Amino acid sequence: MSEPREVDLKIVGGTVVTPTGTRRAGIAIDGGTIVAIGEETLLPPARATHDATGLHVIPGLVDTEAHPGCYVPLQDDVATESVAAVVAGVTTWGIHAPVTRMGAKPFVEYVQKEDVVSFHDAIDAFTSVIEADSAIDVFATYMLETDQQAREIPEYAKDHGVTSYKLYLQSMSPEAEPNWPGRRAGLGAGFDDGVVYQTMEAVAALGAPGVVAMHCENWEIARVFDARLRAQGRTDWATWSDRSPHFLEAQHVRQYGHFAEYLGCPIYIQHATTPETYREILDLRGRGATVWAQTGPHWLHFGKEEHNAWRINVPLRSRANNPNIWRALREGVVNVVGSDHVVIWGDPSYENSYSDNIWELRTGFTSRVEMLLPVLLEGVHQGELTLDRLVRVACENPAKIFGLWGQKGALDVGFDADVVLVDLDKTVAVSNDMVQTRSGWTVLDGRTIHGWNVATYLRGKQMSRWQDGAPRPEFVGDADGRYLRRVAAGAPQSGAKPILEEV
């Protein structure tokens, strides 16, 4: 009998978390994919072996929302922030971008209506940047603004492999300046309900995995609270949350969820942070609508009362609301956790971004992708969710919803060998000198996290490691990322499996 063929890599000794459960097992990897999982004595010989004794082995995270290139040229952000992502355990990014933020040159800092063109004019620049500069795999979610873009959705799905589309409802009309935030972030046209309707109509016609993602936050009303709070002289950080209260998020879910129900269009609520929103989601599901929801590590970990909690959109809620988000995540009301990573415009250093005055503090903080897995692992430590549930909401569900299942999101034979090794016993006192993001700081500075990833593999290639005694994890890979096309009209990718079962 001939000897079994040698594979590229074996990861042995660890506790593997798979769609069918958690067990002690080894993983054999060859040609970038997983070829076997099982008893280590039964695995084929390998040219290299990684001993993961004492560690948990989970899939690479699928982070469905990131915004590299939002405030600087795409290639500048991708080169640094994809490194931050992979060191943090993220191996697949869903980059949300309007057409003006996909690598086109010259970079327009303040976008105007005439800058908003067809995505046909931008896809080649985008894919070129990803293939040349990204350390992780990337799929695209187009942020739409115009009738033309909505009408071209069938072409984008067929020609670009794009099946997810974003409606940044916060920026529907540019007429309410200066409260309208879109121009600096790449949105220059604004849009109305007609664009929303055409987008949902076209995506519904795509079939699975077509989905419309929505940022739900009614700034047409928020601007009223904004003016009142300024007139009152409020400058404390909690003001940012008070200017955009719970009902402004929930109202958008109800309004545009009704469109989705009527048209049969699956929708994805990007930032589901309030009990009022959860009631709307459950009501829509009860009426037969397909609705998924996401939250982020910042809403799970911080409250508006905390001085280092920063300002983001949608805003942080009260610390007393955080248990509601954790519960929604455990019970399947919220299905996914994503980072919403973005680097602040201009000089992104802490010194240049910080202000005691909320109106002068820079919107957003730049370490979000690097806090995604740590905050979830702290949640495991605190008993807020199980490790199995962590893998479901950070790996499996996002891959299924966004059309990557069969390739991403699980440790299973035939899937890409995107692997993260987690030390649940590792206690980390987080400091700014640990981060990879080009801003150089994190809102987790000074916090203690229980559990951390100590190695990341992308398609079987080691991209990061945290060696015993080292002060921080390090990047050891290359710009090996690929652009991921998805298949619309119900045509599954190779090895595809059924879509999300829990909703």
Solvent accessible surface area in square Angstrom, and as a share of the most:
residue,aa,sasa,rsa
1,M,240,1.07
2,S,99,0.64
3,E,150,0.67
4,P,78,0.49
5,R,167,0.61
6,E,73,0.33
7,V,4,0.03
8,D,54,0.28
9,L,15,0.08
10,K,34,0.14
11,I,2,0.01
12,V,26,0.15
13,G,6,0.06
14,G,1,0.01
15,T,37,0.22
16,V,1,0.00
17,V,2,0.01
18,T,13,0.08
19,P,56,0.35
20,T,127,0.74
21,G,26,0.25
22,T,62,0.36
23,R,103,0.37
24,R,149,0.54
25,A,4,0.03
26,G,0,0.00
27,I,1,0.00
28,A,0,0.00
29,I,1,0.01
30,D,21,0.11
31,G,68,0.66
32,G,14,0.13
33,T,46,0.27
34,I,1,0.01
35,V,58,0.33
36,A,27,0.21
37,I,33,0.17
38,G,19,0.18
39,E,114,0.51
40,E,54,0.24
41,T,130,0.75
42,L,145,0.72
43,L,19,0.09
44,P,27,0.17
45,P,57,0.36
46,A,22,0.17
47,R,140,0.51
48,A,52,0.40
49,T,80,0.47
50,H,45,0.20
51,D,95,0.49
52,A,0,0.00
53,T,91,0.53
54,G,62,0.59
55,L,28,0.14
56,H,43,0.19
57,V,1,0.01
58,I,0,0.00
59,P,2,0.01
60,G,2,0.02
61,L,0,0.00
62,V,1,0.01
63,D,0,0.00
64,T,0,0.00
65,E,2,0.01
66,A,0,0.00
67,H,23,0.10
68,P,2,0.01
69,G,0,0.00
70,C,16,0.10
71,Y,38,0.14
72,V,27,0.15
73,P,43,0.27
74,L,3,0.01
75,Q,42,0.19
76,D,72,0.37
77,D,1,0.01
78,V,1,0.01
79,A,47,0.37
80,T,46,0.27
81,E,1,0.00
82,S,0,0.00
83,V,28,0.16
84,A,0,0.00
85,A,0,0.00
86,V,0,0.00
87,V,6,0.03
88,A,9,0.07
89,G,0,0.00
90,V,1,0.00
91,T,1,0.00
92,T,0,0.00
93,W,1,0.00
94,G,0,0.00
95,I,1,0.01
96,H,3,0.01
97,A,3,0.03
98,P,5,0.03
99,V,4,0.02
100,T,18,0.11
101,R,5,0.02
102,M,1,0.00
103,G,11,0.11
104,A,47,0.37
105,K,159,0.67
106,P,115,0.73
107,F,59,0.24
108,V,52,0.30
109,E,91,0.41
110,Y,107,0.41
111,V,0,0.00
112,Q,75,0.33
113,K,140,0.59
114,E,136,0.61
115,D,43,0.22
116,V,18,0.10
117,V,63,0.36
118,S,9,0.06
119,F,0,0.00
120,H,65,0.29
121,D,103,0.54
122,A,2,0.02
123,I,18,0.09
124,D,108,0.56
125,A,33,0.25
126,F,1,0.00
127,T,30,0.17
128,S,68,0.44
129,V,15,0.09
130,I,0,0.00
131,E,90,0.41
132,A,68,0.53
133,D,47,0.24
134,S,0,0.00
135,A,2,0.01
136,I,0,0.00
137,D,0,0.00
138,V,1,0.01
139,F,0,0.00
140,A,2,0.01
141,T,0,0.00
142,Y,1,0.00
143,M,10,0.04
144,L,1,0.01
145,E,4,0.02
146,T,33,0.19
147,D,61,0.32
148,Q,80,0.35
149,Q,1,0.01
150,A,0,0.00
151,R,152,0.56
152,E,25,0.11
153,I,0,0.00
154,P,71,0.45
155,E,79,0.35
156,Y,0,0.00
157,A,7,0.06
158,K,159,0.67
159,D,74,0.38
160,H,8,0.04
161,G,0,0.00
162,V,0,0.00
163,T,0,0.00
164,S,0,0.00
165,Y,0,0.00
166,K,1,0.00
167,L,0,0.00
168,Y,35,0.13
169,L,5,0.02
170,Q,4,0.02
171,S,1,0.00
172,M,17,0.08
173,S,46,0.30
174,P,25,0.16
175,E,156,0.70
176,A,36,0.28
177,E,88,0.40
178,P,124,0.78
179,N,35,0.18
180,W,15,0.05
181,P,41,0.26
182,G,0,0.00
183,R,50,0.18
184,R,67,0.24
185,A,17,0.13
186,G,0,0.00
187,L,2,0.01
188,G,1,0.01
189,A,12,0.09
190,G,8,0.08
191,F,16,0.07
192,D,86,0.45
193,D,55,0.28
194,G,34,0.33
195,V,7,0.04
196,V,0,0.00
197,Y,80,0.30
198,Q,48,0.21
199,T,0,0.00
200,M,0,0.00
201,E,86,0.39
202,A,17,0.13
203,V,1,0.00
204,A,29,0.23
205,A,87,0.67
206,L,15,0.07
207,G,31,0.30
208,A,54,0.42
209,P,16,0.10
210,G,2,0.02
211,V,0,0.00
212,V,0,0.00
213,A,0,0.00
214,M,0,0.00
215,H,3,0.01
216,C,2,0.01
217,E,0,0.00
218,N,15,0.08
219,W,23,0.08
220,E,106,0.48
221,I,61,0.31
222,A,0,0.00
223,R,109,0.40
224,V,54,0.31
225,F,53,0.22
226,D,5,0.03
227,A,61,0.48
228,R,139,0.51
229,L,16,0.08
230,R,123,0.45
231,A,93,0.72
232,Q,124,0.55
233,G,54,0.52
234,R,70,0.25
235,T,60,0.35
236,D,64,0.33
237,W,17,0.06
238,A,19,0.15
239,T,0,0.00
240,W,15,0.05
241,S,9,0.06
242,D,46,0.24
243,R,2,0.01
244,S,1,0.01
245,P,34,0.21
246,H,52,0.23
247,F,98,0.41
248,L,0,0.00
249,E,0,0.00
250,A,8,0.06
251,Q,56,0.25
252,H,5,0.02
253,V,0,0.00
254,R,154,0.56
255,Q,60,0.27
256,Y,5,0.02
257,G,0,0.00
258,H,104,0.47
259,F,45,0.19
260,A,1,0.01
261,E,55,0.25
262,Y,159,0.60
263,L,36,0.18
264,G,55,0.53
265,C,2,0.01
266,P,28,0.18
267,I,0,0.00
268,Y,0,0.00
269,I,0,0.00
270,Q,0,0.00
271,H,3,0.01
272,A,0,0.00
273,T,0,0.00
274,T,0,0.00
275,P,36,0.23
276,E,56,0.25
277,T,0,0.00
278,Y,16,0.06
279,R,147,0.54
280,E,24,0.11
281,I,0,0.00
282,L,90,0.45
283,D,70,0.36
284,L,2,0.01
285,R,45,0.17
286,G,70,0.67
287,R,115,0.42
288,G,65,0.63
289,A,15,0.11
290,T,54,0.32
291,V,0,0.00
292,W,16,0.06
293,A,0,0.00
294,Q,0,0.00
295,T,0,0.00
296,G,0,0.00
297,P,0,0.00
298,H,0,0.00
299,W,3,0.01
300,L,3,0.02
301,H,28,0.12
302,F,1,0.00
303,G,0,0.00
304,K,50,0.21
305,E,102,0.46
306,E,35,0.16
307,H,106,0.47
308,N,53,0.27
309,A,2,0.02
310,W,10,0.04
311,R,30,0.11
312,I,1,0.01
313,N,23,0.12
314,V,0,0.00
315,P,1,0.01
316,L,7,0.03
317,R,6,0.02
318,S,33,0.21
319,R,98,0.36
320,A,85,0.66
321,N,9,0.04
322,N,6,0.03
323,P,82,0.51
324,N,58,0.30
325,I,1,0.01
326,W,19,0.07
327,R,142,0.52
328,A,4,0.03
329,L,0,0.00
330,R,99,0.36
331,E,107,0.48
332,G,12,0.12
333,V,17,0.10
334,V,0,0.00
335,N,0,0.00
336,V,0,0.00
337,V,0,0.00
338,G,0,0.00
339,S,0,0.00
340,D,10,0.05
341,H,0,0.00
342,V,17,0.09
343,V,2,0.01
344,I,0,0.00
345,W,47,0.16
346,G,50,0.48
347,D,79,0.41
348,P,18,0.11
349,S,30,0.20
350,Y,85,0.32
351,E,143,0.64
352,N,61,0.31
353,S,1,0.01
354,Y,66,0.25
355,S,19,0.12
356,D,96,0.50
357,N,42,0.22
358,I,0,0.00
359,W,44,0.15
360,E,119,0.53
361,L,3,0.01
362,R,50,0.18
363,T,25,0.14
364,G,3,0.02
365,F,0,0.00
366,T,0,0.00
367,S,0,0.00
368,R,8,0.03
369,V,0,0.00
370,E,20,0.09
371,M,1,0.00
372,L,1,0.01
373,L,0,0.00
374,P,2,0.01
375,V,1,0.00
376,L,0,0.00
377,L,1,0.01
378,E,16,0.07
379,G,2,0.02
380,V,30,0.17
381,H,101,0.45
382,Q,113,0.50
383,G,60,0.58
384,E,49,0.22
385,L,8,0.04
386,T,87,0.50
387,L,21,0.10
388,D,72,0.37
389,R,33,0.12
390,L,0,0.00
391,V,9,0.05
392,R,65,0.24
393,V,0,0.00
394,A,1,0.00
395,C,0,0.00
396,E,12,0.05
397,N,0,0.00
398,P,0,0.00
399,A,0,0.00
400,K,17,0.07
401,I,1,0.00
402,F,0,0.00
403,G,15,0.14
404,L,0,0.00
405,W,18,0.06
406,G,5,0.04
407,Q,48,0.21
408,K,4,0.02
409,G,6,0.06
410,A,4,0.03
411,L,1,0.00
412,D,44,0.23
413,V,83,0.48
414,G,47,0.45
415,F,1,0.00
416,D,15,0.08
417,A,0,0.00
418,D,8,0.04
419,V,0,0.00
420,V,0,0.00
421,L,0,0.00
422,V,0,0.00
423,D,32,0.17
424,L,54,0.27
425,D,130,0.67
426,K,47,0.20
427,T,85,0.50
428,V,8,0.04
429,A,79,0.61
430,V,8,0.04
431,S,38,0.25
432,N,53,0.27
433,D,109,0.57
434,M,15,0.07
435,V,18,0.10
436,Q,35,0.16
437,T,5,0.03
438,R,81,0.29
439,S,11,0.07
440,G,39,0.38
441,W,5,0.02
442,T,7,0.04
443,V,9,0.05
444,L,3,0.01
445,D,64,0.33
446,G,70,0.67
447,R,60,0.22
448,T,67,0.39
449,I,0,0.00
450,H,50,0.22
451,G,0,0.00
452,W,18,0.06
453,N,3,0.02
454,V,23,0.13
455,A,2,0.02
456,T,0,0.00
457,Y,8,0.03
458,L,2,0.01
459,R,35,0.13
460,G,19,0.18
461,K,80,0.34
462,Q,54,0.24
463,M,0,0.00
464,S,1,0.01
465,R,90,0.33
466,W,25,0.09
467,Q,97,0.43
468,D,149,0.77
469,G,86,0.83
470,A,36,0.28
471,P,119,0.75
472,R,91,0.33
473,P,8,0.05
474,E,66,0.30
475,F,62,0.26
476,V,52,0.30
477,G,13,0.12
478,D,77,0.40
479,A,48,0.37
480,D,45,0.24
481,G,3,0.03
482,R,128,0.47
483,Y,31,0.12
484,L,10,0.05
485,R,122,0.44
486,R,4,0.01
487,V,60,0.35
488,A,15,0.12
489,A,81,0.63
490,G,46,0.45
491,A,45,0.35
492,P,99,0.63
493,Q,31,0.14
494,S,108,0.70
495,G,50,0.48
496,A,40,0.31
497,K,81,0.34
498,P,114,0.72
499,I,75,0.38
500,L,13,0.07
501,E,104,0.47
502,E,55,0.25
503,V,69,0.40
